[in-house]
């Protein structure tokens, strides 16, 4: 679906919702978008005069909260499936891919890892491999896709990687890092993981806080991309559609690109 069609569809939805101008838009968004969409929201507030209240977390958990009646106006997910499920059951409006990401490996200092040796290191019984929690967090689901690709390179690899991987983030019970710390870099710094399979944008953010950690891009045979989907929740005020359009605008996309996200279209 193009951004133009998405915007037009949202306009029709918003017009039916209310003729009044809303002052606050409630955004539920993937944790990997926290810094980027935080800056997008600030730019939107300055331009529009509206306010954006934000809640970030694992997309799967946020989707469930919305489905269970949680109050959100805009949902920005780290996959397409969660917003599409909300659209299919009537909870959300049209879904558009607004950004792309990909998986990378965040590696502790002193562990010699390159793209060529990454799979061997991941399979090493002495190496602690971590991911986010599948189903609760799309990052964990994308990591499973990496493991599936590994199976084609080395029979038995998928089972080994799935069994040994530590699910350190993405669940309700996951340990929370200190305020302001990137969870993935924090876990690596604390010694809970030698290799953390996460988004490249997360790895970049972690390296800003922990410069001695390494970011290793996955070789082509293991590479997995991540598509980010956006929907406006049914019954949201008109300002929600306006904010969604701003995320899709050149200004919004420029901010996302500054954090390492690729365009959605």
C-alpha positions in Angstrom: 0.0 0.0 0.0 1.4 3.4 -0.9 1.7 6.2 1.7 -0.7 8.3 -0.4 -3.4 5.7 -0.3 -2.7 5.1 3.4 -3.0 8.8 4.1 -6.2 9.1 2.2 -7.7 6.1 3.9 -6.7 7.5 7.3 -8.3 10.8 6.4 -11.6 9.2 5.8 -11.3 7.3 9.1 -10.4 10.4 11.0 -13.2 12.4 9.5 -15.7 9.9 10.7 -14.3 9.8 14.2 -14.7 13.4 15.3 -14.9 16.9 14.0 -13.0 18.2 17.0 -9.2 18.7 17.0 -7.4 16.5 19.5 -4.6 17.9 21.6 -2.9 14.6 22.5 -2.0 11.5 20.4 -1.2 8.3 22.2 1.6 6.4 20.5 2.4 2.7 21.2 5.6 1.8 19.5 8.3 -0.8 19.3 11.2 -0.3 21.8 13.7 -0.1 18.9 11.9 3.0 17.8 12.2 4.9 21.1 14.9 7.4 20.3 13.9 7.8 16.6 10.1 8.2 17.1 10.8 10.3 20.2 12.5 12.8 18.0 9.8 12.5 15.4 7.2 13.3 18.1 9.1 16.3 19.2 9.3 17.6 15.7 5.6 17.0 15.2 4.7 18.7 18.4 6.7 21.8 17.4 5.0 21.9 14.0 1.4 21.1 14.9 1.0 22.3 18.5 -0.4 18.8 19.4 1.2 16.6 22.1 2.3 13.0 21.7 2.1 10.6 24.7 4.4 7.7 24.1 4.7 4.1 25.3 7.5 1.9 24.0 7.9 -1.9 24.4 7.9 -5.2 22.7 5.5 -5.0 19.8 3.8 -8.3 20.6 3.0 -7.2 24.1 1.8 -3.8 22.9 -0.4 -5.4 20.3 -2.0 -7.6 22.9 -2.6 -4.6 25.2 -4.3 -2.8 22.4 -6.4 -5.9 21.5 -7.4 -6.2 25.1 -8.7 -2.6 25.2 -5.5 -0.6 26.0 -5.9 3.0 24.9 -3.6 3.8 21.9 -4.2 6.0 18.9 -1.2 5.0 16.7 0.6 1.7 16.8 4.1 1.5 15.2 5.3 -2.2 15.2 8.6 -3.8 14.4 6.8 -6.1 12.1 3.8 -6.0 9.8 1.9 -9.0 11.3 0.9 -7.3 14.5 -0.7 -4.2 13.0 -2.3 -6.3 10.3 -3.9 -8.5 12.9 -5.4 -5.4 14.5 -6.6 -4.2 11.1 -8.1 -7.6 10.3 -10.2 -7.7 13.5 -11.3 -4.1 13.0 -9.2 -2.6 15.8 -6.9 -0.7 13.5 -7.1 1.0 10.2 -5.0 0.5 7.0 -1.4 -0.7 7.6 1.7 0.8 5.9 5.3 -0.2 6.0 7.0 3.0 7.2 10.6 1.8 7.9 13.0 -1.1 7.4 15.7 -2.5 9.7 17.9 -5.6 9.6 19.5 -8.0 12.1 23.1 -7.6 13.3 25.2 -9.2 16.0 26.4 -7.2 19.0 29.6 -8.8 20.2 31.5 -8.4 23.5 35.0 -6.9 23.5 37.8 -9.4 22.9 35.7 -12.0 21.1 37.1 -12.3 17.6 34.0 -12.4 15.3 33.7 -11.5 11.6 30.8 -12.1 9.2 32.6 -15.2 8.0 33.1 -16.6 11.4 29.9 -15.5 13.0 28.0 -18.8 12.7 30.8 -20.8 14.1 31.1 -18.5 17.1 27.3 -18.6 17.6 27.5 -22.5 17.6 30.4 -22.6 20.0 29.2 -24.1 23.3 31.4 -21.7 25.3 29.8 -18.6 23.7 26.7 -17.2 25.3 24.2 -16.3 22.6 21.3 -14.0 23.4 18.1 -12.9 21.6 14.9 -11.2 22.5 11.8 -13.3 23.2 10.0 -14.7 20.2 6.3 -14.0 19.8 6.5 -11.3 22.5 9.1 -9.3 20.5 9.6 -9.4 16.7 13.3 -9.2 17.2 13.2 -12.7 18.7 11.2 -13.9 15.7 13.7 -12.4 13.3 16.5 -14.1 15.2 14.7 -17.5 14.7 14.7 -16.7 11.0 18.4 -16.3 11.2 18.7 -19.7 12.9 16.5 -21.2 10.1 18.9 -19.8 7.5 21.8 -21.2 9.5 20.3 -24.7 9.1 20.8 -24.5 5.3 24.5 -23.8 5.9 25.1 -26.3 8.6 22.6 -29.1 9.3 21.6 -29.2 12.9 22.5 -25.6 13.5 18.9 -24.4 13.9 18.1 -26.8 16.8 21.4 -26.0 18.5 21.0 -22.2 18.2 17.4 -22.3 19.4 18.2 -24.4 22.4 21.3 -22.4 23.5 20.0 -18.9 22.9 19.1 -16.9 26.0 16.0 -14.8 25.8 17.2 -11.8 27.7 14.8 -9.1 26.5 11.2 -8.7 25.3 9.3 -10.5 28.0 7.3 -9.0 30.8 9.8 -10.6 33.3 13.0 -9.5 31.4 15.5 -7.7 33.5 15.4 -3.9 32.9 18.6 -2.0 32.4 19.4 1.1 34.4 17.7 4.3 33.1 19.1 5.5 29.9 21.0 2.3 29.1 20.5 0.3 25.9 19.4 -3.1 27.1 21.4 -5.1 24.6 24.7 -3.4 25.3 24.0 -3.5 29.0 23.5 -7.3 28.9 26.7 -7.7 27.0 28.6 -5.4 29.3 27.3 -7.3 32.3 28.6 -10.6 30.9 25.2 -12.2 30.3 25.8 -12.4 26.6 28.8 -12.7 24.4 26.8 -12.3 21.2 23.4 -10.6 21.1 21.3 -11.0 18.0 19.4 -7.8 17.6 18.5 -5.0 15.2 21.4 -3.1 13.6 19.8 0.1 14.9 20.0 -1.3 18.4 23.6 -2.4 17.9 24.5 1.1 16.7 22.8 2.7 19.8 24.6 0.2 22.1 28.0 1.1 20.6 27.4 4.7 21.4 27.2 3.8 25.1 29.7 0.9 25.0 32.3 1.8 22.3 34.4 -1.3 22.9 31.6 -3.6 21.8 31.5 -4.7 18.2 28.7 -4.6 15.7 28.9 -7.4 13.1 26.7 -7.4 10.0 25.3 -10.8 9.1 26.6 -12.4 5.9 24.2 -12.6 3.0 23.4 -16.2 3.7 22.2 -15.3 7.2 20.8 -11.8 6.6 17.3 -11.1 7.7 15.4 -7.9 7.2 12.7 -6.3 9.4 9.7 -4.5 8.1 8.0 -1.9 10.4 4.3 -1.4 10.2 2.1 1.5 11.2 -1.6 1.7 11.8 -4.1 4.2 13.3 -6.4 2.7 15.8 -10.1 2.8 15.0 -11.9 5.6 16.9 -8.7 7.7 17.2 -8.9 11.5 17.0 -8.1 13.3 13.8 -4.7 14.4 15.2 -3.7 10.7 15.2 -4.0 10.5 11.4 -2.1 13.8 11.1 0.8 12.4 13.2 0.9 9.2 11.2 1.2 11.3 8.0 4.1 13.2 9.6 5.9 9.9 10.3 5.6 9.1 6.6 6.6 12.6 5.5 10.0 13.6 4.3 10.7 15.3 7.7 9.7 12.2 9.6 11.6 9.8 7.3 14.7 12.0 7.6 14.7 11.6 11.4 14.3 7.8 11.1 17.1 7.6 8.6 19.4 9.4 11.1 18.9 6.5 13.5 19.8 3.9 10.8 16.3 3.0 9.6 15.8 2.6 5.8 12.6 3.9 4.1 9.6 1.7 4.1 8.7 2.1 0.5 
